[in-house]
Amino acid sequence: MELIDSHAHIYLEEFDNDRPQVVENAQNAGIQRIYLPNIDSGSIDSMLNLCEKYPDFFRPMMGLHPTSVKADFYQELEKVGNWLDQRKFAAIGEIGIDLYWDNTFYQQQ
């Protein structure tokens, strides 16, 4: 059986002090791959840098997290599209609407 973590934000600054230990702990626990969902344009570089450092362990996903949808969401989605044209990603994620947290940009038909 292959153990995969399908959603982790280990590239965030909250992990800067113990990221190597987090990676080691995951590997020691039998995790063979971790998928990293993008949050917004501000997180792309750190996500991709982590994937470059551990290319056999992390897989990047491109998207725009629902709680990062702000007034500039068209520009953010354009950046997502540009990245999808530049390279391959394992999946599309984060993406969508999270009406639990915020419904500012939701227009009911």
C-alpha positions in Angstrom: 0.0 0.0 0.0 1.3 3.5 -0.9 0.5 6.2 1.6 0.0 9.7 0.0 -0.9 13.0 1.7 -3.2 14.7 -0.8 -3.2 18.1 0.8 -0.5 19.9 2.8 0.8 23.4 2.9 4.3 22.6 4.2 5.8 25.3 2.1 4.2 28.0 4.3 6.5 30.1 6.5 5.0 28.5 9.6 7.2 25.5 8.7 10.4 27.4 8.1 11.9 26.4 11.4 11.1 22.7 11.3 10.4 21.8 7.7 13.2 19.3 7.4 12.0 17.6 10.5 8.4 17.6 9.2 9.5 16.0 6.0 11.6 13.4 7.8 8.7 12.6 10.2 6.4 12.1 7.2 8.8 9.8 5.4 9.5 7.8 8.6 5.7 7.4 9.0 5.6 5.8 5.5 4.3 8.7 3.5 5.7 8.3 0.0 4.3 11.5 -1.6 2.7 14.8 -0.6 0.6 16.9 -2.8 0.9 20.7 -2.3 -2.1 22.8 -3.2 -1.3 26.4 -4.1 -3.0 29.2 -2.2 -2.5 32.3 -4.4 0.2 34.1 -6.4 2.1 34.8 -3.2 2.7 31.1 -2.4 3.8 29.8 -5.8 7.5 30.4 -5.4 7.8 28.8 -2.0 5.7 25.8 -3.2 7.8 25.2 -6.3 11.0 25.7 -4.4 10.0 23.0 -2.0 9.2 20.7 -4.9 12.6 21.4 -6.4 14.3 20.5 -3.1 12.4 17.2 -2.8 11.4 16.3 -6.4 10.6 12.7 -5.6 8.5 13.5 -2.6 6.4 16.6 -3.3 4.0 17.3 -6.1 2.7 20.8 -6.8 -0.9 21.7 -7.6 -1.9 25.0 -9.1 -5.0 27.0 -8.0 -6.5 29.8 -6.1 -7.7 29.0 -2.5 -11.3 30.0 -2.0 -10.4 32.1 1.0 -7.9 34.0 -1.1 -10.6 35.1 -3.6 -10.6 38.9 -3.3 -11.5 41.8 -5.6 -8.4 41.0 -7.7 -9.5 37.4 -8.4 -9.5 37.9 -12.2 -5.8 38.8 -12.0 -5.1 35.9 -9.7 -6.8 33.5 -12.0 -4.9 34.9 -14.9 -1.6 34.1 -13.0 -2.9 30.6 -12.4 -3.6 30.2 -16.1 -0.1 31.5 -17.0 1.5 29.0 -14.7 -0.5 26.2 -16.2 0.8 27.2 -19.6 4.4 27.2 -18.4 4.8 23.9 -16.7 3.0 20.7 -15.6 1.3 20.4 -12.3 0.0 17.3 -10.6 -3.5 18.7 -10.3 -5.7 21.7 -10.0 -6.1 22.7 -6.4 -7.0 24.7 -4.3 -9.9 26.1 -6.3 -13.6 26.8 -5.9 -15.9 28.7 -3.7 -16.1 28.4 0.1 -19.3 30.1 1.1 -18.8 29.1 4.7 -16.1 31.7 5.2 -17.1 34.4 2.7 -19.7 35.0 0.1 -18.7 38.5 -1.0 -18.2 37.5 -4.7 -21.0 35.0 -4.9 -23.8 36.1 -7.2 -26.9 34.0 -6.9 -28.8 33.5 -10.2 
